[in-house]
Amino acid sequence: MRIPGLGAWEDDPAWASIYDWTVEHPRLGGALWRFGLGSDLGELHRATDEIGRQPAGASILDIPCGGGVALRGLRPGQGVRYVAADISQAMLDRTMHAAGVRGVEVEPVIADVGALQFDDGEFDLVLSFTGLHCFPNPEKAVHELARVARPGGVLSGSALLKSHSLRAIPLMVAGRLMDLLGPGVTADELPAWLNEAGFTDIVIRQSGPMAYFRAVRRDPESR
């Protein structure tokens, strides 16, 4: 049940600003992640490095882009197509501001991860950082992310796992009350969903209740 007045993602909740600030301030933000969540913020920073390794001409989808924290991995003049997608215009506005500050080119798109408007195999790299636990149907979202990734393309992201960790419980309860979190995903469901959606070479690193995943899209014709 949602607590009136606290807002959902469409309302640019205070939590979004706090999250962005922690990611952009590794020393203090990292301490908050470590002591408040029991997780290493450096894992997120290292995951975004893959963006900067994409060659000119590559297509990247970032959903949900949120406030644009993944842009830290994008290099000015890199020559890639970077699509920042989110269901919230407020989040897209924040991403475009971050892009301007960083001097990088971004294509903003309103999109629902449950029914993406992009073509099959349109992207070389698909990003979904801190997203799966927010989606109302995370399993369906994984299949849509797989659909728009080209064969041989990469999906990289992170998710707050359903956990019995005492540190994570207050965050998850508050998130659901504020209508910010969906049903979530367990440590067993995540690799199973990725495999069923057509991914291989699945690597999952867990840092406290946060899981960082990377997987390669199989060629459907090779099955």
Long-range contacts (C-beta under 8 A, 24 or more apart in sequence): 1-177, 2-177, 2-178, 2-179, 3-177, 3-178, 6-177, 6-178, 6-179, 7-178, 7-179, 8-178, 8-179, 8-180, 9-64, 9-86, 9-87, 9-88, 9-90, 9-91, 9-134, 9-180, 10-87, 10-88, 10-89, 10-90, 11-90, 12-88, 12-90, 12-91, 12-94, 13-178, 13-180, 15-175, 15-178, 15-180, 16-66, 16-67, 16-91, 16-94, 17-67, 19-66, 19-67, 19-69, 19-130, 20-66, 20-67, 20-68, 20-69, 20-94, 20-98, 23-69, 23-72, 24-69, 24-72, 36-167, 37-167, 37-168, 37-171, 37-208, 37-209, 37-210, 38-165, 38-167, 38-168, 38-208, 38-209, 39-207, 39-208, 39-209, 39-210, 40-207, 40-208, 43-158, 43-205, 43-207, 43-210, 43-212, 44-69, 44-129, 44-158, 44-210, 44-212, 45-72, 47-129, 47-156, 47-157, 47-158, 47-212, 47-214, 48-72, 48-73, 48-129, 49-73, 50-125, 50-154, 50-156, 50-214, 51-82, 51-125, 51-127, 52-78, 54-78, 54-80, 54-124, 54-125, 55-79, 55-80, 56-80, 58-124, 58-125, 59-83, 59-122, 59-123, 59-124, 59-125, 60-123, 60-124, 60-125, 60-126, 60-127, 61-85, 61-118, 61-122, 61-123, 61-125, 61-126, 61-127, 61-148, 62-127, 62-128, 62-129, 63-111, 63-113, 63-116, 63-126, 63-127, 63-128, 63-131, 63-145, 64-88, 64-91, 64-113, 64-128, 64-131, 64-134, 65-91, 65-92, 65-95, 65-108, 66-91, 66-94, 66-95, 66-129, 66-130, 67-91, 67-94, 67-95, 67-98, 68-94, 68-95, 68-96, 68-97, 68-98, 68-99, 68-106, 69-98, 69-129, 70-127, 70-129, 71-95, 71-98, 71-99, 71-102, 71-104, 71-106, 72-102, 74-102, 74-104, 74-106, 75-104, 76-102, 76-103, 76-104, 78-104, 81-107, 82-106, 82-107, 83-107, 83-109, 83-118, 83-123, 84-108, 84-109, 85-109, 85-110, 85-111, 85-113, 85-116, 86-110, 86-111, 87-111, 87-112, 87-113, 113-141, 113-144, 113-145, 114-140, 114-141, 114-144, 115-144, 116-144, 116-147, 116-148, 118-148, 119-148, 120-147, 120-148, 121-147, 121-148, 121-149, 121-150, 121-151, 121-153, 122-148, 122-150, 123-148, 123-149, 123-150, 123-153, 124-149, 124-150, 124-153, 124-154, 125-149, 125-153, 125-154, 125-156, 126-153, 126-154, 126-155, 126-156, 127-155, 127-156, 127-157, 128-155, 128-156, 128-157, 128-158, 129-156, 129-157, 129-158, 130-158, 130-159, 130-160, 131-157, 131-158, 131-159, 132-157, 132-159, 132-184, 132-185, 132-190, 133-159, 133-160, 133-161, 133-175, 133-181, 133-182, 133-184, 133-185, 134-180, 134-181, 134-182, 135-182, 136-182, 136-183, 137-182, 137-183, 138-182, 138-183, 138-184, 138-185, 138-193, 139-189, 139-193, 142-193, 142-194, 142-197, 143-193, 143-196, 143-197, 145-197, 146-197, 146-198, 146-199, 146-217, 149-217, 150-217, 151-217, 151-218, 151-219, 151-220, 151-221, 151-222, 152-216, 152-217, 152-219, 153-216, 153-217, 154-214, 154-215, 154-216, 154-217, 155-194, 155-199, 155-213, 155-214, 155-215, 155-216, 155-217, 156-213, 156-214, 157-212, 157-213, 158-210, 158-211, 158-212, 158-213, 159-184, 159-185, 159-190, 159-210, 159-211, 159-213, 160-184, 160-209, 160-210, 161-185, 161-186, 161-187, 161-190, 161-206, 161-209, 161-210, 161-211, 162-186, 163-209, 165-208, 165-209, 167-208, 167-209, 168-208, 168-209, 187-211
